[in-house]
Amino acid sequence: MSYHRIVAKFGTSLLTSGTDHLDLQVMSNLVEQVARLHRQGKEIIIISSGAIASGREKLRKVPERKNTPFKQVLASVGQSHLMYTYEQLFTQYDITIAQALLTKEDLSDRSGYLNARNTLLALIELDIICIVNENDVVAIDEIRELKFGDNDNLSAMVANLVDADLLALLTDTGGLYSADPRYDPEAQLIRRVDKIDAEVERMASDTANRQGIGGMTTKLEAARLATCSGVNVIIADGREPDVLVRISHEEDIGTFFPAQVNKMESRKRWMLSGLASKGKVTVDNGAVLALREQNKSLLPAGVIKAEGEFHRGDIVDILNEKGNRIACGISNYSFSDLAIIGGKHSDRILSLLGYDYGDEVVHRNNMVLV
């Protein structure tokens, strides 16, 4: 058994090797591993830190300033340099990459969450490796290093967003230790954490360095968020030979945090609970067959009527003509949109609405059958 969909987070301290610039050898090794997994049919999304450190390298002749605007300048300059570096490295393996700059606010917003999820899943389907980073240029709170302003938590959100099997937090330490191994020779690596409790939190002394934002405390926060969403988590040393490849095959490396719930059960409970449902969409028998027997998405042609004042990104119940719930999912279109495009072919959406959020009313990736 091995993990199939993996979100891999590369920390600043790993990518810079503790210096003020990107370590090309480290990045090259990581990219080679990702390329190898990609050839094996694995689905990888990279959460990459390092933009500010990269910007500092490019602007090394400019006097350092401590204010927020200058850090945003570093992020702006550094992000393009960071992506250029990844582009050069992945081109060697004939792999197309994409960039996604996200903030916590993006994923908190209903439409933003749906847009990000649909885009990331579409990139996966096209065998494109997406490299995600926080949008430090606009994220004032994140740049000031507040609680959610780190890529550890962002990586957990993305892992939840795309229903990942594993979140690999790769850093410059071997995992969670009983004490700080840099100062305590008796420190022991904790191989498995079944529950993040007060004792575990005590061991995770926050040791953020001058390059990175997050320490072990933020990694525990990310692990708690991801495992509660049905995602397994590993914290490991990204400098270990073939670490990502070995992790993908469930080799015992670093500290393992098992998912607290089954991934599909977690998603089903959220959707099927009815607590988040904002409306109902009744579909014809042809659509019922397509959803149940052919694993298809719900298209507007199959919609008979919509009820409830729901918006794009809301969860809706999908009913058959007898009024029985057959599925539920996240709607790409609002109640008012469906009043116009319901029963029509997808190629008419743009002309009828003046905008187009895709051919599907509810994509199969955002749907759970009852």
C-alpha positions as CSV (number, residue, x, y, z in Angstrom):
1,M,0.0,0.0,0.0
2,S,1.2,3.6,-0.6
3,Y,-0.2,7.1,-0.6
4,H,-1.6,8.4,-3.9
5,R,-2.5,12.1,-3.5
6,I,0.2,13.9,-1.5
7,V,0.6,17.5,-0.4
8,A,4.2,18.2,0.3
9,K,5.2,21.3,2.2
10,F,8.8,22.5,1.8
11,G,9.8,24.9,4.6
12,T,12.1,28.0,4.3
13,S,14.7,26.5,6.6
14,L,14.8,23.4,4.3
15,L,15.0,25.3,1.0
16,T,17.7,27.7,2.2
17,S,19.6,25.2,4.4
18,G,19.5,27.9,7.1
19,T,21.2,30.5,4.9
20,D,19.8,33.7,3.3
21,H,19.4,32.2,-0.1
22,L,17.9,29.2,-1.9
23,D,19.9,26.0,-1.8
24,L,19.7,24.7,-5.4
25,Q,21.0,21.3,-4.5
26,V,18.3,20.8,-1.9
27,M,15.6,22.0,-4.3
28,S,17.0,19.9,-7.1
29,N,16.8,16.7,-4.9
30,L,13.3,17.5,-3.9
31,V,12.1,18.1,-7.5
32,E,13.8,14.9,-8.7
33,Q,11.8,13.0,-6.0
34,V,8.5,14.7,-7.0
35,A,9.3,13.9,-10.7
36,R,9.9,10.3,-9.8
37,L,6.6,10.0,-7.9
38,H,4.8,11.9,-10.8
39,R,6.1,9.2,-13.3
40,Q,4.6,6.6,-10.9
41,G,1.2,8.1,-11.3
42,K,1.2,9.8,-7.9
43,E,-0.6,13.1,-7.5
44,I,1.5,15.8,-5.9
45,I,0.8,19.4,-4.8
46,I,3.7,21.4,-3.4
47,I,3.4,24.0,-0.7
48,S,6.6,26.0,-1.0
49,S,7.9,28.6,1.3
50,G,11.0,30.6,0.5
51,A,9.7,33.7,-1.4
52,I,11.0,36.2,1.2
53,A,14.3,34.5,1.5
54,S,14.6,34.4,-2.3
55,G,13.8,38.1,-2.5
56,R,16.4,38.9,0.1
57,E,18.9,37.1,-2.1
58,K,17.9,39.1,-5.2
59,L,18.0,42.4,-3.3
60,R,21.1,41.7,-1.2
61,K,22.5,45.1,-2.2
62,V,19.4,46.9,-0.9
63,P,19.6,47.8,2.8
64,E,17.4,45.6,4.9
65,R,14.3,47.2,6.5
66,K,12.1,45.7,9.1
67,N,8.7,47.2,8.1
68,T,5.9,45.2,6.5
69,P,6.0,46.9,3.0
70,F,9.6,45.9,2.6
71,K,8.9,42.3,3.4
72,Q,6.1,42.5,0.8
73,V,8.6,43.8,-1.7
74,L,10.9,40.9,-0.8
75,A,8.0,38.5,-1.3
76,S,7.1,40.0,-4.6
77,V,10.6,39.9,-6.0
78,G,11.3,36.5,-4.5
79,Q,8.1,34.8,-5.6
80,S,9.0,35.2,-9.3
81,H,12.6,34.0,-8.6
82,L,11.3,31.1,-6.6
83,M,8.9,30.0,-9.4
84,Y,11.6,30.5,-12.1
85,T,13.9,28.2,-10.2
86,Y,11.1,25.5,-9.9
87,E,10.3,26.0,-13.6
88,Q,14.0,25.4,-14.6
89,L,14.2,22.3,-12.4
90,F,10.9,20.7,-13.5
91,T,11.6,21.4,-17.2
92,Q,14.4,18.8,-17.0
93,Y,11.7,16.2,-16.4
94,D,9.3,17.6,-19.0
95,I,6.8,18.4,-16.2
96,T,4.4,21.4,-16.5
97,I,4.0,23.4,-13.3
98,A,1.4,25.9,-12.2
99,Q,1.4,28.6,-9.4
100,A,-1.4,29.3,-6.9
101,L,-1.1,32.1,-4.4
102,L,-3.6,31.8,-1.6
103,T,-4.5,33.4,1.7
104,K,-6.6,32.1,4.6
105,E,-9.2,34.6,3.6
106,D,-9.4,33.1,0.1
107,L,-10.2,29.7,1.6
108,S,-12.6,31.1,4.1
109,D,-14.7,32.7,1.4
110,R,-17.3,30.4,0.0
111,S,-16.6,31.1,-3.7
112,G,-12.9,31.3,-3.1
113,Y,-12.9,27.9,-1.5
114,L,-14.8,26.4,-4.4
115,N,-12.6,28.1,-7.1
116,A,-9.4,27.0,-5.4
117,R,-10.7,23.4,-5.0
118,N,-11.9,23.2,-8.6
119,T,-8.7,24.6,-10.0
120,L,-6.4,22.4,-8.0
121,L,-8.3,19.3,-8.9
122,A,-8.4,20.3,-12.5
123,L,-4.6,20.7,-12.5
124,I,-4.2,17.3,-10.9
125,E,-6.4,15.8,-13.7
126,L,-4.1,17.4,-16.3
127,D,-1.0,16.0,-14.7
128,I,0.2,19.5,-13.8
129,I,2.1,20.0,-10.6
130,C,0.8,23.0,-8.7
131,I,3.1,25.0,-6.4
132,V,1.2,26.8,-3.8
133,N,2.4,29.7,-1.6
134,E,0.8,32.3,0.6
135,N,0.1,35.5,-1.2
136,D,2.4,37.6,1.0
137,V,2.1,40.7,-1.2
138,V,-1.5,41.3,0.0
139,A,-1.8,39.2,3.1
140,I,-0.9,41.8,5.8
141,D,-1.8,39.6,8.7
142,E,0.3,36.7,7.3
143,I,3.4,38.9,6.6
144,R,3.2,40.0,10.3
145,E,3.6,36.4,11.3
146,L,0.3,36.0,13.1
147,K,-1.1,32.6,14.0
148,F,-2.4,31.6,10.6
149,G,0.4,33.4,8.7
150,D,2.5,30.3,7.9
151,N,2.6,27.7,5.2
152,D,2.2,24.8,7.7
153,N,-1.4,25.8,8.3
154,L,-1.9,26.7,4.7
155,S,-0.7,23.2,3.7
156,A,-3.2,21.6,6.1
157,M,-6.0,23.7,4.5
158,V,-4.9,22.6,1.0
159,A,-4.7,19.0,2.0
160,N,-8.2,19.2,3.3
161,L,-9.3,21.1,0.2
162,V,-8.2,18.4,-2.3
163,D,-8.9,15.3,-0.1
164,A,-5.2,14.4,0.1
165,D,-4.1,11.0,1.5
166,L,-1.0,12.5,3.1
167,L,0.4,15.8,4.2
168,A,4.2,15.7,4.4
169,L,5.7,18.6,6.3
170,L,9.4,18.5,5.3
171,T,11.7,20.7,7.4
172,D,15.3,20.7,8.7
173,T,14.6,18.4,11.7
174,G,13.8,14.7,11.9
175,G,10.3,15.2,13.4
176,L,8.9,15.8,16.8
177,Y,11.4,15.1,19.6
178,S,10.9,14.7,23.4
179,A,13.1,17.8,23.8
180,D,15.1,20.1,21.5
181,P,17.7,17.9,20.0
182,R,20.0,20.8,19.4
183,Y,20.5,21.4,23.1
184,D,19.5,18.1,24.7
185,P,21.6,15.0,23.7
186,E,19.0,12.8,25.4
187,A,16.2,14.0,23.1
188,Q,14.2,11.1,21.6
189,L,12.4,11.2,18.2
190,I,8.7,10.5,18.7
191,R,7.8,8.1,15.9
192,R,4.0,8.2,16.2
193,V,1.5,10.6,17.8
194,D,-2.0,9.2,18.0
195,K,-3.4,12.2,19.8
196,I,-2.1,15.7,20.1
197,D,-2.6,16.4,23.8
198,A,-1.0,18.8,26.3
199,E,2.1,16.6,26.7
200,V,2.7,16.5,23.0
201,E,2.3,20.3,22.8
202,R,4.8,20.7,25.6
203,M,7.4,18.9,23.6
204,A,6.9,21.1,20.6
205,S,8.8,24.1,21.8
206,D,8.5,26.7,19.1
207,T,11.9,27.2,17.6
208,A,11.3,29.5,14.6
209,N,14.5,30.6,13.0
210,R,15.3,33.9,11.3
211,Q,14.5,32.6,7.9
212,G,11.2,30.8,8.5
213,I,8.0,31.7,10.4
214,G,6.7,28.3,11.7
215,G,8.3,26.1,14.3
216,M,7.1,22.8,15.7
217,T,4.1,24.4,17.3
218,T,2.6,25.5,14.0
219,K,3.3,22.1,12.6
220,L,1.3,20.5,15.4
221,E,-1.5,23.0,14.6
222,A,-1.4,21.9,11.0
223,A,-1.3,18.2,12.0
224,R,-4.3,18.7,14.2
225,L,-6.3,20.4,11.4
226,A,-5.3,17.8,8.7
227,T,-5.8,14.7,10.8
228,C,-9.3,15.9,11.9
229,S,-10.1,16.2,8.2
230,G,-9.1,12.6,7.5
231,V,-5.5,13.3,6.2
232,N,-2.5,11.4,7.5
233,V,0.5,13.7,8.4
234,I,4.2,13.1,8.6
235,I,6.8,15.6,9.9
236,A,10.3,14.6,8.6
237,D,13.7,15.9,7.6
238,G,13.6,17.0,4.0
239,R,17.4,16.4,3.7
240,E,17.0,12.6,4.2
241,P,17.9,10.7,1.0
242,D,14.7,10.1,-1.1
243,V,12.6,11.1,1.9
244,L,9.5,11.9,-0.1
245,V,9.6,8.8,-2.2
246,R,10.1,6.7,1.0
247,I,7.3,8.5,2.8
248,S,5.0,7.9,-0.2
249,H,5.5,4.1,0.3
250,E,4.8,4.4,4.0
251,E,8.3,3.8,5.2
252,D,8.8,4.7,8.9
253,I,10.4,8.1,8.7
254,G,10.0,11.1,11.0
255,T,6.9,11.5,13.2
256,F,3.6,10.0,12.0
257,F,0.2,11.5,12.9
258,P,-2.6,9.1,11.8
259,A,-5.9,10.6,10.5
260,Q,-8.5,10.8,13.2
261,V,-11.4,10.0,10.9
262,N,-11.8,8.3,7.6
263,K,-11.4,10.8,4.8
264,M,-14.6,10.0,3.0
265,E,-16.6,9.6,6.2
266,S,-15.5,13.1,7.3
267,R,-16.5,14.6,4.0
268,K,-19.8,12.6,3.9
269,R,-20.7,13.6,7.5
270,W,-20.2,17.2,6.6
271,M,-22.3,17.1,3.4
272,L,-24.9,14.5,4.4
273,S,-25.5,16.0,7.9
274,G,-27.9,18.5,6.2
275,L,-26.7,21.2,8.6
276,A,-24.8,22.9,5.8
277,S,-27.4,22.4,3.1
278,K,-28.8,25.6,1.7
279,G,-31.2,24.4,-1.0
280,K,-32.6,21.6,-3.1
281,V,-32.1,20.8,-6.8
282,T,-34.5,18.4,-8.4
283,V,-33.2,16.4,-11.4
284,D,-34.7,14.2,-14.1
285,N,-34.3,10.4,-14.4
286,G,-31.5,10.8,-17.0
287,A,-29.5,12.8,-14.5
288,V,-30.2,10.3,-11.7
289,L,-28.8,7.5,-14.0
290,A,-25.7,9.6,-14.9
291,L,-24.9,10.3,-11.3
292,R,-25.6,6.9,-9.8
293,E,-24.5,4.5,-12.6
294,Q,-21.9,6.5,-14.6
295,N,-20.2,8.6,-11.9
296,K,-21.0,11.8,-13.9
297,S,-21.3,15.4,-12.8
298,L,-24.7,17.1,-12.7
299,L,-25.2,19.2,-15.8
300,P,-27.8,22.0,-16.1
301,A,-29.7,20.0,-18.7
302,G,-30.8,17.5,-16.1
303,V,-32.1,20.1,-13.6
304,I,-35.9,20.4,-13.3
305,K,-36.1,23.0,-10.6
306,A,-34.2,24.6,-7.7
307,E,-35.5,25.6,-4.3
308,G,-33.9,27.7,-1.6
309,E,-31.9,30.9,-1.6
310,F,-28.6,29.3,-2.1
311,H,-25.5,30.9,-3.6
312,R,-22.5,29.6,-5.6
313,G,-20.4,27.5,-3.3
314,D,-23.3,26.4,-1.0
315,I,-24.1,22.8,-0.4
316,V,-27.4,21.6,-2.0
317,D,-29.4,18.4,-1.7
318,I,-30.0,16.7,-5.1
319,L,-33.5,15.1,-5.4
320,N,-35.0,12.7,-7.9
321,E,-38.5,13.4,-9.4
322,K,-40.2,11.7,-6.5
323,G,-38.5,14.1,-4.0
324,N,-36.1,11.5,-2.6
325,R,-32.5,12.7,-1.9
326,I,-30.0,10.9,-4.1
327,A,-26.9,13.0,-3.5
328,C,-25.6,16.3,-2.1
329,G,-22.8,18.5,-3.2
330,I,-21.3,22.0,-3.7
331,S,-23.1,24.0,-6.3
332,N,-21.2,26.0,-8.9
333,Y,-24.3,28.1,-9.6
334,S,-26.7,30.0,-7.4
335,F,-30.5,29.5,-7.1
336,S,-31.1,32.5,-9.4
337,D,-28.6,31.1,-12.0
338,L,-30.4,27.7,-12.1
339,A,-33.7,29.4,-12.6
340,I,-32.3,30.6,-15.9
341,I,-30.0,27.7,-17.0
342,G,-32.0,24.7,-15.6
343,G,-32.9,22.3,-18.4
344,K,-30.5,24.0,-20.8
345,H,-27.4,22.6,-22.4
346,S,-24.1,23.7,-20.9
347,D,-22.9,25.4,-24.1
348,R,-25.7,28.0,-23.5
349,I,-24.6,29.0,-20.0
350,L,-22.5,32.0,-21.1
351,S,-25.1,33.4,-23.4
352,L,-27.8,33.1,-20.9
353,L,-26.0,34.4,-17.8
354,G,-23.2,36.5,-19.2
355,Y,-20.7,34.5,-17.2
356,D,-19.6,30.9,-17.0
357,Y,-18.4,28.9,-13.9
358,G,-18.0,25.7,-15.9
359,D,-20.3,23.1,-17.5
360,E,-21.3,21.4,-14.3
361,V,-23.9,22.5,-11.8
362,V,-22.3,20.2,-9.3
363,H,-19.0,18.5,-10.2
364,R,-18.5,14.9,-9.3
365,N,-15.5,15.8,-7.2
366,N,-17.7,18.0,-5.0
367,M,-20.6,15.5,-4.7
368,V,-21.5,12.6,-2.4
369,L,-24.1,10.0,-3.4
370,V,-26.6,8.9,-0.7
